Amino acid sequence: DMKKYAFGLQVYLLNRRFKQHQQIVWAGQGGVQDRTIYEDAVFAKMLCRAGHLEKRDYQTYISLFNNMSNFMKKPNIIVHLDVSPEESLRRV
């Protein structure tokens, strides 16, 4: 039931990605993430547009995202790989 769980899952993922990002920053060695907090915001928007996330919940999510992003170091680069999981695995 996407509508029932969309907001809770998006907030969970937002918090998880924020924590991962902060751990990378605190380690001081740089890092790589396979999914970032920025992509999660795109998914939240898509869920809202599809009717799976209430507009009020989406606005709450964006408010949390904006507040958290104020404490984040912006990435030097974001790379988007547009390949299937199978092709990605083959390339490794």
Number of C-alpha atoms within 10 A of each C-alpha: 6 11 14 11 11 19 21 14 13 20 20 12 16 22 16 14 19 20 13 15 21 15 13 16 14 10 9 9 7 12 12 10 11 6 11 18 20 14 11 17 18 11 12 24 18 13 20 20 13 11 12 18 23 17 14 10 17 21 15 14 20 16 12 14 19 11 11 14 14 9 10 12 11 10 11 6 6 12 6 8 7 8 9 9 9 8 10 11 9 8 7 5
